[in-house]
Amino acid sequence: MSVANGRVRAIGLVGPSGAGKTSLRLALAAAGPHHSQNSEASSELGFSSVTFMGDRYVIVDPPGAMDFAAEMDAALPAMDMTIVVVDPDPEKAALAQPYLRQLESLGAPRALFVNKIDTARGRIRDLIEALQPMSAAPLVARQIPIWRDEKAAGYVDLALERAYLFKPGAASERVDIPDDLIEREHDARFHMLEQLADFDDELLEALLG
């Protein structure tokens, strides 16, 4: 399917300065087969476009500092989804509060992306627990990392119950869920489904579908 016959989706990236929004945007764009991007200063709105599976994605990257809230306010209502990029340190969780609160007030579709995960101080579940008071909607992990030599070597998708290992410059390789993660995967998946079932039946069905 060509882009002309596909859809155009707008994805926003928000988060505090230093969380790595721009690096994430550039990495997402570079991973696609066809991409373009502007070169911007950290005080300007950045964007990239990438084609994936027949659809075109425009990735919008507002400045991270709250001094530029006006630019962010203008961009977010137009987004199909906004990704809140956060640091993996639970002690920095409070920095994400203005973005989570704003998106919640707009009723905007949103997701969390834990960036720089190799520098994580503690467990991802601790980070989610630290972020939860800032969101009326339940925050649950969709993926859990696979660690090798203190680095994130891949991930387990909790909805699909599939594991993948990263391959530099190539698509991730699907593998069996590591034996040492099976119990953790079962617990994390049960928690995810339990939280979603209590919150939104339609969202649960869409996720599993």
C-alpha positions in Angstrom: 0.0 0.0 0.0 1.4 3.4 -0.9 1.4 6.4 1.3 -1.2 8.0 -1.0 -3.6 5.2 -0.1 -2.6 5.1 3.6 -3.2 7.4 6.5 -1.3 10.3 7.9 -0.9 10.2 11.7 0.5 13.0 13.9 2.5 11.9 16.9 3.6 14.4 19.5 6.6 14.0 21.8 6.6 15.9 25.1 8.7 15.8 28.2 11.1 17.8 30.4 14.3 19.1 29.0 17.0 16.4 29.1 14.6 13.5 28.7 15.9 12.9 25.2 12.8 13.8 23.1 14.7 15.1 20.1 17.1 12.1 20.1 14.1 9.8 20.2 12.4 11.6 17.3 15.5 11.5 15.1 16.0 7.7 15.9 12.4 7.0 15.0 12.7 8.9 11.8 16.0 7.2 10.8 14.4 3.8 11.4 11.8 4.3 8.7 12.4 3.5 5.0 11.5 7.0 3.9 12.0 10.0 6.2 12.6 13.7 6.3 13.2 16.1 9.1 14.0 19.7 9.9 17.1 21.0 11.7 16.0 23.0 14.7 17.3 24.6 17.8 16.1 23.3 21.2 13.9 26.4 21.5 11.9 25.7 18.3 9.3 23.2 17.1 10.9 20.2 15.5 9.4 17.7 13.2 10.2 14.5 11.3 8.1 12.4 8.9 8.5 8.7 8.3 6.5 6.1 6.3 5.8 2.8 8.0 3.6 -0.1 6.7 1.9 2.2 4.2 1.1 5.0 6.6 2.9 8.3 7.0 3.7 9.5 10.5 4.5 13.1 11.2 6.4 13.3 14.5 6.2 16.7 16.2 8.7 17.7 18.9 7.8 20.8 20.9 10.5 22.5 23.0 10.8 20.7 26.4 11.1 23.7 28.7 7.8 24.9 30.2 8.7 28.4 29.0 7.5 27.2 25.6 4.1 26.0 26.8 2.3 28.2 24.3 3.9 26.3 21.4 3.0 23.0 23.1 -0.6 24.0 23.7 -1.0 24.9 20.1 0.4 21.6 18.8 -1.1 18.9 21.2 -4.8 19.2 20.2 -3.9 18.2 16.7 -2.0 15.0 17.7 -3.4 11.5 17.1 -1.3 10.5 20.1 1.2 12.2 22.4 4.1 10.3 23.9 5.5 11.6 27.2 9.2 10.9 27.2 10.5 10.4 30.8 13.8 9.7 32.4 14.2 6.2 34.0 15.0 7.7 37.4 12.0 7.5 39.8 13.4 10.6 41.6 12.8 12.6 38.5 9.3 11.4 37.9 7.8 14.7 39.2 9.2 16.5 36.2 6.7 14.7 34.0 3.7 16.0 36.0 2.9 19.1 34.0 2.7 17.2 30.8 0.6 14.3 32.2 -1.8 16.8 33.8 -2.1 18.9 30.6 -2.8 15.8 28.4 -5.3 14.6 30.9 -7.1 17.9 30.9 -7.3 17.8 27.1 -8.5 14.2 27.1 -5.7 13.5 24.6 -4.5 9.9 23.8 -1.2 9.4 25.4 1.5 6.9 26.3 4.7 6.9 28.3 8.2 6.2 26.8 11.0 5.4 29.3 14.1 6.8 27.6 17.7 6.0 28.3 16.7 2.8 30.0 20.3 1.6 30.3 20.8 4.3 32.9 17.8 3.2 35.0 18.2 3.6 38.7 15.9 0.8 40.1 13.0 -1.1 38.6 10.7 0.2 35.9 7.8 -0.7 38.2 9.1 1.7 40.8 9.1 4.5 38.1 5.5 3.7 37.2 4.5 3.8 40.9 6.2 7.2 41.2 4.3 8.5 38.2 0.9 7.1 39.0 -0.2 9.9 41.5 0.2 12.3 38.5 -2.4 10.5 36.4 -6.0 9.7 37.0 -5.8 6.9 34.5 -3.9 3.8 35.5 -0.3 3.6 34.2 0.8 0.1 33.2 3.8 -1.3 31.4 3.1 -2.6 27.9 6.7 -3.9 27.7 9.3 -5.1 30.1 13.1 -5.0 29.3 15.3 -8.0 28.7 18.6 -7.2 30.5 22.0 -8.6 29.4 25.3 -7.4 31.0 23.4 -4.5 32.6 22.1 -3.2 29.3 18.6 -3.5 27.7 19.1 -6.1 25.1 15.5 -6.4 24.1 12.0 -6.5 25.4 8.9 -8.6 26.1 5.6 -7.4 24.7 3.1 -8.2 27.5 0.0 -7.9 25.2 1.3 -10.3 22.6 3.5 -12.4 25.0 6.4 -12.2 22.5 10.1 -11.4 23.2 12.5 -9.6 20.9 16.2 -9.0 21.0 17.6 -5.8 19.5 19.8 -6.1 16.4 21.9 -3.0 15.5 20.9 -1.7 12.1 18.3 -4.4 11.6 14.9 -5.5 12.7 14.6 -7.0 16.2 14.8 -10.8 16.4 11.8 -12.6 17.9 13.0 -15.1 20.5 11.5 -17.3 23.2 10.7 -15.4 26.5 13.9 -16.0 28.6 13.4 -18.5 31.4 14.4 -16.0 34.0 11.6 -13.6 32.9 8.7 -16.0 32.5 7.4 -15.5 36.1 7.9 -11.7 35.9 6.2 -11.6 32.5 3.2 -13.5 33.9 2.9 -11.2 36.9 3.3 -8.0 34.8 0.8 -9.2 32.2 -1.8 -10.1 34.8 -1.4 -6.7 36.4 -1.7 -4.9 33.1 -4.9 -6.8 32.2 -6.4 -6.4 35.7 -5.8 -2.6 35.6 -7.2 -2.2 32.1 -10.3 -4.4 32.8 -11.1 -2.1 35.8 -10.6 1.0 33.8 -11.8 0.5 30.2 -13.2 -2.7 28.6 -13.0 -1.3 25.1 -9.3 -0.4 25.6 -8.6 -3.8 26.9 -10.3 -5.5 23.9 -8.4 -3.2 21.5 -5.0 -3.9 23.1 -5.5 -7.7 23.0 -6.9 -7.5 19.5 
